[in-house]
Amino acid sequence: MSKGAYRTAAIAAEIAVPIAILAAWQAWTAQAHDPKFPRLSTILVEFRELWLFSQFELHVVPSLTRIALGFGIALLVGVAIGIPLGLSRWGRILAMPHIEWWRAMPPPALLPISIVLLHSIGNRQKVSFIAFFCLFPILLNTIDGVRGIDPALMETARSYGVGRLERIGRIVFPAALPQIFAGMRTSLSLAVIMMVLTEYFSSTSGVGYVLLISKNTFQLAPMWAAIVLIGVLGYLLNVLLVLIEHRVLAWHRGWRAAAAQ
Amino acid sequence: MSASGVAPVRDAASGEARPRLAGIGARLVPLLAGALSIAGFLALWQVVSKAGLISEQDLPAMTTTFQELWAMMHTRDFWTAFGQTVRGWALGLGIATALAVPIGILLGSSQFAGRAFRVPIEFLRPIPSAALIPLLFLTLGTTLKSEVFLAAFGAFWPLLVQTIYGVRDVDPVALDTARSFGIGRFERLYRIKLPSAVPYIATGLRISSAVALILAFTAELFMGIPGLGQIMNVAESFGLTKQVYALAVATGVLGLAIYMVFSTLERRALRWHPSQRIGAT
């Protein structure tokens, strides 16, 4: 096979395989008549009826708000603590044991405690829980990013008399940014998982709540529609972050490309 | 690279001179400071609870929690549950590894297969496995099978992606050299592609081992499958706060132990890798 034909075949497969999978799912569910596995077309109709947009405000908006607040708090705190820790060896010596412990803690083990401790099953508990576990990937990546800065850069700035705060704003933060984004990507997918978990446990709104309630009442098409929605949300949020990263880090790619030549 | 990627040789950013303590002192002092920091946290926990800043009902004192944990560790129920959680974790991670590594090698070595399955993988990967819990209730039920499925599903994706990256990252010169020396397809896979993918697989294993534990515990907590998560759920619903805290500490220790084992493994796998060689680039 020539190279061109190979590439055409690969592109054809890239389009054909997902379609084939969906078609197989539809065909299988259509002949299985298993109420637990409704037809793909039924799920999609249900998806449109529920989420576009009759229940959108009631359940999707609260879920997205929790993700946005939790993730936003984690980002601010993670960078604000991560930069000084990256710069200070003693800070790291004192803080790392705690960071290592909490990041190794399986999040669901703190779910009951978060309710008792915060006296809340509302947004206070849910947002705090999401923020707490989204913090660690961002924090650890910020520390790593700051530590990886070329010492010549810092020393040059210092010998030119650039002050400490300005060094952080103009050198440390931008240089750590690519790695901060890497942490943000991990944290964002964590945020979606934490959102679902907190909404399973003592909740009255949100996509996770709908998912659980539809299962409890054996409404299987809505249950599937909720699963699909969570998948779509996770995917779209990731795409959004990648787009932002692409814009914000445009200078970084240009610099790397120039350095490679 | 991952969060715990390659650490620079010295503290570049701060530019601070490291304290030149001689020999043992240079290692001992940070270790001591770290231990003091942990002790400080435990003391703070004790004070906050005993002084009533947070009532002892909501936050049992540190000593109370550890006493409770100690008492639990003398019961057989605790160790049975502990073993059940570890079993669910190990089976899930094992199945995920057995599937993800061969599939990853296949998708990584063949451009055609890689492209054909790119879209389904990109769509399935971000689905939080926790969203599958209601479906598992209805299909596999509250059984070990559900727990293992959930843990395996969650652990599969990081490993798959890492394996694909690893196989693609193979040095093309080494591969071409092997080919021109007439080394066969299978031997090339075994002697060149696999070794170069090992560090990536090790990183994937570290991530997946944590994910598998989280999901095994989640399945127990939400589905009532026997294990640490289930006894925590029972303790919670009876308002036995002390037990809930003690179980959280126990689960944290298990998580930390798993993390330490797999990150040591990762460092070992990386030892020969160019990224670990000082001054290689």
Interface residues (C-beta under 8 A of the other chain):
Chain A: Y6 A9 A10 I11 A13 E14 A16 V17 P18 I21 K36 G86 L87 S88 R89 W90 I93 L94 A95 M96 P97 H98 E100 W101 R103 A104 M105 P106 P107 P108 A109 L110 L111 P112 I113 V116 L117 H119 P137 L140 N141 D144 V146 R147 G148 I149 D150 P151 M154 E155 R158 V172 A182 G183 T186 S189 V192 I193 V196 L197 Y200 F201 G208 L211 L212 S214 K215 L220 M223 W224 A226 I227 I230 G231 G234 Y235 N238
Chain B: M1 A3 S4 G5 A7 P8 R10 D11 A12 A13 S14 G15 E16 R18 P30 A33 G34 A35 S37 I38 F41 I54 D58 L59 Q111 F112 R115 A116 F117 R118 V119 P120 E122 F123 L124 P126 I127 P128 S129 A130 A131 L132 I133 P134 L135 F137 L138 T139 A210 L213 I214 F217 T218 L221 F222 L228 G229 M232 N233 A235 E236 T241 V244 Y245 L247 A248 T251 G252 G255 L256 I258 Y259
